[in-house]
Amino acid sequence: MKLPRVSAVVAAAVLAPAVLFPSTASAADAPRPTGVSGPDTASGSAPDAAPAEGTDGQEQRDRAEIQRILADKETGPGVREGAEKALKGTATEMRHFLEIDLAKLHGDDIRVKLSQIMVAGGPAVRAAAGKALDGGTAAVEKFLKEGWPAAQAEDDDRAEIQRILADKETGRGVREAGEKALKGTAAEMRHFLETELPQQRAIDNQVKVAQLISSGGRAVREGAIKAMNGSDADITKFLKEGWPAAQAEDDRVAVLVILADKNTGRHTVEAAQKALNGTPADVAHFLQVELPKLRSDDNRVKVSQLMEVGGPAVREAAGKAMDGSDADILAFLNEGWAKARALDEAAANKAADKPGDKPADKPAEKPADKPAGQQDQGAQQPQTVQPAALTETTTTGTTDSGTAGATGTTTGITTTAGTGTLAATGTDGLGWEAGGAAAALAAGAAMVAISRRRSAQS
């Protein structure tokens, strides 16, 4: 009974190496893939632990992509803030930012940018941006890449045309063409700026030079004629360089003419001399700005002088002019003064025609009895001007005893009671020194009258 059991044990011992060792040897002799390590039997790790290295690679790629987004200067503030936050988080948070948050944040950023463009843009930009804003993200992105530059160019053209129209030096031809283009399309505005503007400017420049030939001074006319005989470039150069220089020369000549005029007032003379000592701009400023006011002031001074030396009609007309405008002052000097002086002369002639007042009716007034050199004094009428020396009411007369009296009626000189104004005849040529001249003339007339009276007494 024991033999079979021993035989079974022995058989098992004999067969075991044959079963176990060949299997182990074949596994050890099998080739391995290059670069792949075998299982670590010591640690007991699972054979499928290799995919952990692939997860680390995705994390590095996500990190690099987020860093690239942050380095892009066109990245909006919303995307930038989300990227910085994700970069500080886990691999899962970075993946979530790239797959979900990025698109939403980018859409918000470009809409904010679009709104800012609408606020600052012109009409064309606002219209195109509003249309894009009504669309989706793709419409907004297309506007930013294509629509915005085109709309901005249109607004720039519009602004340039408006600037040209606002320039007071813009000629009629350019102005009409610019206004027409401004009402048209973007293509019409561009055509005006590129094609029509140079052509119309050349025509307007020719018209301007032709006007200068007819209205400018000598230097300006000569330069304008020379430019008109040249090319468009010559005309443009004359308007930019030659005209200012020629105008400065003509301005100085104009000031010299003003100074040479004996009727130019004191204030005008002083300012003109000061301008000549300055720059061409000073001379131009004097002629264009200062001269009208200075002439007005000097005219008022002249009228006030005429009021002092003129007859009743002159004083009345001058007073009305002084209460009026500069135009009234000028009208009085050009016309009113002569008319008022004529009225004073008529009144003086009428007074001289009264019986008993004519110098020829008195024996002392005969030519033979007049002092030498004064034979014609009786026919001379008193001046219209009133000298300061004869503003009193006292007149020279004679008493019955032949001595000079305190008051009375003069012979040959008529005064106005209360004012002592001389009767008005002949004031042609009255200048700025009228007061002094009138005083000398009236004094001479008074001496003649006294001489006549003394001759009659003797």
Secondary structure, DSSP 4 states (H G I P E B T S, - for coil): -HHHHHHHHHHHHHHHHHHHHHHHHHHHHS---TT-PPP-TTTT--TT-TTHHHHHHHHHHHHHHHHHHHH-TT--HHHHHHHHHHHTS-HHHHHHIIIIIHHHHHHHHHHHHHHHHHHHS-HHHHHHHHHHHTS-HHHHHHIIIIIHHHHHHHHHHHHHHHHHHH-TT--HHHHHHHHHHHTS-HHHHHHIIIIIHHHHHHHHHHHHHHHHHHHS-HHHHHHHHHHHTS-HHHHHHIIIIIHHHHHHHHHHHHHHHHHH-TT--HHHHHHHHHHHTS-HHHHHHIIIIIHHHHHHHHHHHHHHHHHHHS-HHHHHHHHHHHTS-HHHHHHIIIIIHHHHHHHHHHHHHHHHTSTT-SGGGSGGGSGGGSPTT-TTGGGPPPPSS--GGG-SS---EE-TTSSEESS---SS--B-TTT-PBPP---TT--TTHHHHHHHHHHHHHHHHHHHHHHHH-
